[in-house]
Structure formats: C-alpha cells, structure tokens
Amino acid sequence: MKMWSEEIDEDEKNEIVADIQDMIDECAQKEKAEGTYVRFNDLEQIAKHIQSFKDNLRIIVEGNGGITVLAKLTGIPQPSLSRFFNSNTMPRRVTLLKIARALNLSQVQIATEWVR
C-alpha cells in the first residue's frame, strides 16, 4: 500500500491495485484446483518456453475477442492481463485456470501447452 500511496501516475496506481487484487484472489481460491502439477525438476526447461507459451495463448485470446473480453470473462483487470502476456514471469496457477475456464480450455490443455 505504501507504493500505491506514494505513486503519482494514476495508471501505475491502478496496476498496483490490480496486482494486489490478483494476490487476494489467489489466496481466496475456495475451490479445489485440479490439473497437472509441474515437477520441480521441470522448471528450468519450462522457464525457457514461458514467452512462447504466452504467445500461443495470446493467439487463442485474440481469436476469442482479445484481452478486453478476457478481462471481463475472468474478472482479471486488463492491466494485469497485459503484464501477464508481456512479461517473462511464470504465470500463477490460478491465473491460468481462470483463463482456461474463460476460453473453454481444459486444464489439461493448459498444462499440455505449458510443458512444451
């Protein structure tokens, strides 16, 4: 909250709030997460393909109306989704599951794409 209170740029303040909301949503997940878990030994290999995975997922998103539509379907703020697709960071499991549900992809499809 200190970062938010000291920030002058309104867009940056909104992004900070969106990030905080993502963390709250992740902690508040009440349903049991299903799907394939990634083994620790696979992380280095997976990390090499993060952007490729996100680029392929972005094609699916664009085919389904784009990030604005995805934001409405998932409840994830548009700035957060933009950062998700434009960064090389590992995506959060809860974020992937929300996107999978919004795009009617099975969790297995997301996991299969992710481990390529």
Backbone as CSV, one residue per row, in Angstrom:
resi,resn,N_x,N_y,N_z,CA_x,CA_y,CA_z,C_x,C_y,C_z
1,MET,0.819,-1.185,0.000,0.000,0.000,0.000,0.870,1.260,0.000
2,LYS,2.067,1.149,0.568,2.957,2.310,0.592,3.321,2.725,-0.836
3,MET,3.594,1.721,-1.703,3.909,2.030,-3.099,2.746,2.790,-3.732
4,TRP,1.529,2.338,-3.472,0.344,2.951,-4.059,0.187,4.391,-3.574
5,SER,0.358,4.600,-2.266,0.140,5.937,-1.704,1.198,6.936,-2.178
6,GLU,2.381,6.438,-2.523,3.443,7.332,-2.967,3.475,7.521,-4.485
7,GLU,2.715,6.710,-5.204,2.711,6.783,-6.670,1.910,7.998,-7.140
8,ILE,2.415,8.689,-8.142,1.753,9.871,-8.698,0.937,9.501,-9.937
9,ASP,1.485,8.626,-10.777,0.843,8.223,-12.037,-0.403,7.377,-11.746
10,GLU,-1.551,7.843,-12.216,-2.814,7.155,-11.952,-2.863,5.755,-12.579
11,ASP,-2.301,5.595,-13.777,-2.272,4.273,-14.414,-1.441,3.294,-13.592
12,GLU,-0.324,3.762,-13.082,0.530,2.906,-12.260,-0.178,2.534,-10.958
13,LYS,-0.910,3.481,-10.379,-1.689,3.181,-9.177,-2.705,2.074,-9.464
14,ASN,-3.366,2.159,-10.624,-4.347,1.137,-10.998,-3.687,-0.225,-11.174
15,GLU,-2.483,-0.247,-11.729,-1.767,-1.510,-11.896,-1.379,-2.108,-10.545
16,ILE,-1.000,-1.274,-9.608,-0.664,-1.760,-8.265,-1.896,-2.376,-7.617
17,VAL,-3.032,-1.705,-7.745,-4.279,-2.242,-7.192,-4.630,-3.563,-7.863
18,ALA,-4.446,-3.651,-9.176,-4.739,-4.888,-9.900,-3.853,-6.028,-9.419
19,ASP,-2.584,-5.740,-9.177,-1.674,-6.771,-8.667,-2.091,-7.246,-7.280
20,ILE,-2.471,-6.311,-6.438,-2.920,-6.678,-5.092,-4.173,-7.535,-5.178
21,GLN,-5.091,-7.165,-6.081,-6.315,-7.947,-6.243,-5.999,-9.353,-6.728
22,ASP,-5.039,-9.498,-7.620,-4.626,-10.824,-8.079,-4.146,-11.680,-6.910
23,MET,-3.340,-11.079,-6.031,-2.827,-11.829,-4.877,-3.965,-12.221,-3.933
24,ILE,-4.911,-11.313,-3.732,-6.060,-11.620,-2.880,-6.871,-12.752,-3.491
25,ASP,-7.124,-12.672,-4.792,-7.890,-13.720,-5.476,-7.211,-15.075,-5.353
26,GLU,-5.895,-15.074,-5.493,-5.155,-16.329,-5.403,-5.283,-16.934,-4.010
27,CYS,-5.218,-16.111,-2.999,-5.327,-16.594,-1.612,-6.748,-17.019,-1.273
28,ALA,-7.721,-16.423,-1.928,-9.120,-16.684,-1.603,-9.719,-17.834,-2.405
29,GLN,-8.927,-18.490,-3.215,-9.451,-19.568,-4.051,-10.033,-20.654,-3.152
30,LYS,-11.359,-20.828,-3.235,-12.052,-21.766,-2.361,-12.195,-23.144,-2.987
31,GLU,-12.249,-23.184,-4.285,-12.426,-24.469,-4.944,-11.106,-25.201,-5.061
32,LYS,-11.209,-26.482,-5.117,-10.012,-27.298,-5.252,-9.468,-27.130,-6.668
33,ALA,-8.208,-26.812,-6.768,-7.572,-26.678,-8.077,-7.269,-28.065,-8.612
34,GLU,-7.726,-28.304,-9.816,-7.476,-29.592,-10.442,-6.493,-29.401,-11.575
35,GLY,-5.877,-30.479,-11.963,-4.992,-30.402,-13.112,-3.659,-31.046,-12.851
36,THR,-2.793,-30.840,-13.806,-1.475,-31.436,-13.770,-0.521,-30.534,-13.001
37,TYR,0.227,-31.100,-12.087,1.227,-30.337,-11.356,2.574,-30.485,-12.047
38,VAL,3.363,-29.455,-11.971,4.671,-29.436,-12.604,5.719,-29.821,-11.566
39,ARG,6.566,-30.759,-11.918,7.632,-31.184,-11.009,8.722,-30.118,-10.953
40,PHE,9.338,-29.993,-9.803,10.399,-29.005,-9.600,11.515,-29.175,-10.621
41,ASN,11.864,-30.405,-10.938,12.957,-30.671,-11.884,12.654,-30.159,-13.284
42,ASP,11.370,-29.935,-13.592,10.978,-29.474,-14.923,11.004,-27.953,-15.065
43,LEU,11.173,-27.230,-13.976,11.034,-25.777,-14.013,12.033,-25.086,-14.938
44,GLU,13.265,-25.532,-14.958,14.256,-24.886,-15.818,13.861,-25.023,-17.286
45,GLN,13.444,-26.212,-17.686,13.009,-26.434,-19.064,11.779,-25.594,-19.388
46,ILE,10.844,-25.546,-18.463,9.617,-24.773,-18.672,9.939,-23.286,-18.790
47,ALA,10.847,-22.803,-17.959,11.199,-21.387,-17.971,11.708,-20.933,-19.339
48,LYS,12.331,-21.817,-20.076,12.840,-21.482,-21.407,11.718,-21.220,-22.403
49,HIS,10.520,-21.705,-22.073,9.412,-21.621,-23.027,8.267,-20.723,-22.558
50,ILE,8.507,-19.928,-21.542,7.424,-19.104,-20.999,6.829,-18.183,-22.059
51,GLN,7.659,-17.394,-22.720,7.123,-16.432,-23.671,6.461,-17.114,-24.861
52,SER,7.015,-18.217,-25.304,6.399,-18.967,-26.394,5.011,-19.449,-25.991
53,PHE,4.906,-19.954,-24.766,3.607,-20.396,-24.255,2.617,-19.239,-24.242
54,LYS,3.049,-18.098,-23.715,2.162,-16.944,-23.618,1.782,-16.424,-25.002
55,ASP,2.721,-16.458,-25.947,2.415,-16.023,-27.311,1.348,-16.913,-27.935
56,ASN,1.464,-18.222,-27.740,0.461,-19.143,-28.272,-0.892,-18.934,-27.601
57,LEU,-0.880,-18.706,-26.310,-2.118,-18.444,-25.593,-2.732,-17.126,-26.047
58,ARG,-1.883,-16.158,-26.322,-2.370,-14.844,-26.794,-3.099,-14.983,-28.130
59,ILE,-2.638,-15.860,-28.989,-3.322,-16.102,-30.270,-4.739,-16.605,-30.017
60,ILE,-4.875,-17.504,-29.056,-6.201,-18.020,-28.706,-7.062,-16.900,-28.132
61,VAL,-6.471,-16.071,-27.277,-7.191,-14.948,-26.675,-7.673,-13.991,-27.765
62,GLU,-6.796,-13.643,-28.700,-7.172,-12.721,-29.781,-8.287,-13.318,-30.640
63,GLY,-8.274,-14.641,-30.816,-9.326,-15.306,-31.569,-10.660,-15.342,-30.837
64,ASN,-10.626,-15.017,-29.563,-11.841,-15.019,-28.751,-12.207,-13.617,-28.264
65,GLY,-11.781,-12.595,-28.985,-12.207,-11.244,-28.662,-11.161,-10.343,-28.053
66,GLY,-9.998,-10.871,-27.712,-8.920,-10.042,-27.199,-8.879,-9.937,-25.684
67,ILE,-7.920,-9.152,-25.215,-7.669,-9.026,-23.780,-8.838,-8.353,-23.059
68,THR,-9.491,-7.381,-23.699,-10.616,-6.701,-23.052,-11.731,-7.689,-22.742
69,VAL,-12.041,-8.546,-23.693,-13.075,-9.568,-23.476,-12.615,-10.564,-22.414
70,LEU,-11.357,-10.976,-22.488,-10.829,-11.914,-21.497,-10.890,-11.324,-20.087
71,ALA,-10.611,-10.033,-19.965,-10.680,-9.374,-18.652,-12.096,-9.455,-18.083
72,LYS,-13.082,-9.245,-18.930,-14.478,-9.326,-18.482,-14.852,-10.750,-18.094
73,LEU,-14.387,-11.720,-18.868,-14.732,-13.124,-18.603,-14.050,-13.686,-17.360
74,THR,-12.828,-13.226,-17.098,-12.063,-13.785,-15.979,-12.183,-12.971,-14.701
75,GLY,-12.528,-11.695,-14.839,-12.513,-10.815,-13.684,-11.120,-10.326,-13.345
76,ILE,-10.152,-10.638,-14.202,-8.776,-10.168,-14.012,-8.670,-8.809,-14.704
77,PRO,-8.199,-7.787,-14.004,-8.101,-6.461,-14.625,-7.240,-6.491,-15.891
78,GLN,-7.641,-5.680,-16.869,-6.927,-5.637,-18.141,-5.441,-5.316,-17.977
79,PRO,-5.048,-4.372,-17.094,-3.602,-4.114,-16.927,-2.845,-5.359,-16.456
80,SER,-3.465,-6.137,-15.592,-2.818,-7.363,-15.104,-2.645,-8.371,-16.228
81,LEU,-3.665,-8.508,-17.077,-3.552,-9.428,-18.212,-2.492,-8.954,-19.197
82,SER,-2.416,-7.657,-19.418,-1.384,-7.132,-20.319,0.003,-7.452,-19.789
83,ARG,0.215,-7.257,-18.483,1.507,-7.594,-17.883,1.757,-9.101,-17.967
84,PHE,0.725,-9.889,-17.767,0.849,-11.342,-17.854,1.420,-11.739,-19.213
85,PHE,0.840,-11.197,-20.277,1.258,-11.584,-21.625,2.571,-10.939,-22.058
86,ASN,2.935,-9.817,-21.472,4.141,-9.108,-21.909,5.364,-9.345,-21.036
87,SER,5.239,-10.184,-20.033,6.389,-10.454,-19.162,6.863,-11.893,-19.352
88,ASN,8.067,-12.146,-18.919,8.620,-13.499,-18.991,8.497,-14.235,-17.661
89,THR,7.645,-13.745,-16.780,7.495,-14.383,-15.476,6.610,-15.613,-15.563
90,MET,6.824,-16.514,-14.624,5.994,-17.713,-14.554,4.573,-17.295,-14.212
91,PRO,3.602,-17.775,-14.950,2.218,-17.415,-14.625,1.753,-18.131,-13.360
92,ARG,0.881,-17.476,-12.633,0.293,-18.105,-11.456,-0.722,-19.139,-11.911
93,ARG,-0.769,-20.210,-11.177,-1.696,-21.298,-11.490,-3.137,-20.804,-11.520
94,VAL,-3.531,-19.986,-10.559,-4.906,-19.502,-10.501,-5.222,-18.660,-11.737
95,THR,-4.248,-17.886,-12.213,-4.460,-17.079,-13.417,-4.673,-17.975,-14.632
96,LEU,-3.843,-18.998,-14.777,-4.004,-19.931,-15.894,-5.358,-20.632,-15.847
97,LEU,-5.781,-21.010,-14.665,-7.066,-21.702,-14.546,-8.229,-20.782,-14.902
98,LYS,-8.160,-19.519,-14.499,-9.208,-18.559,-14.866,-9.250,-18.368,-16.382
99,ILE,-8.088,-18.251,-16.993,-8.027,-18.076,-18.448,-8.551,-19.324,-19.144
100,ALA,-8.169,-20.489,-18.657,-8.638,-21.745,-19.252,-10.159,-21.824,-19.208
101,ARG,-10.729,-21.492,-18.073,-12.195,-21.528,-17.945,-12.854,-20.536,-18.890
102,ALA,-12.311,-19.320,-18.955,-12.902,-18.276,-19.802,-12.858,-18.649,-21.280
103,LEU,-11.820,-19.376,-21.677,-11.660,-19.755,-23.086,-12.186,-21.156,-23.377
104,ASN,-12.820,-21.753,-22.377,-13.338,-23.121,-22.504,-12.248,-24.116,-22.876
105,LEU,-11.066,-23.918,-22.311,-9.964,-24.858,-22.479,-9.920,-25.732,-21.230
106,SER,-9.610,-26.979,-21.405,-9.475,-27.822,-20.229,-8.162,-27.504,-19.537
107,GLN,-8.105,-27.806,-18.263,-6.876,-27.590,-17.523,-5.756,-28.450,-18.088
108,VAL,-6.120,-29.577,-18.656,-5.126,-30.450,-19.280,-4.537,-29.762,-20.510
109,GLN,-5.383,-29.055,-21.291,-4.869,-28.335,-22.457,-3.878,-27.255,-22.028
110,ILE,-4.192,-26.538,-20.976,-3.283,-25.506,-20.474,-1.984,-26.156,-20.020
111,ALA,-2.073,-27.238,-19.263,-0.864,-27.917,-18.774,-0.066,-28.479,-19.935
112,THR,-0.751,-29.040,-20.928,-0.068,-29.610,-22.084,0.684,-28.519,-22.842
113,GLU,0.030,-27.386,-23.038,0.698,-26.276,-23.711,1.872,-25.787,-22.887
114,TRP,1.698,-25.759,-21.574,2.712,-25.190,-20.706,3.992,-26.009,-20.686
115,VAL,3.895,-27.314,-20.761,5.089,-28.133,-20.622,5.810,-28.350,-21.945
116,ARG,5.331,-27.803,-23.018,6.018,-27.948,-24.308,7.293,-27.174,-24.336
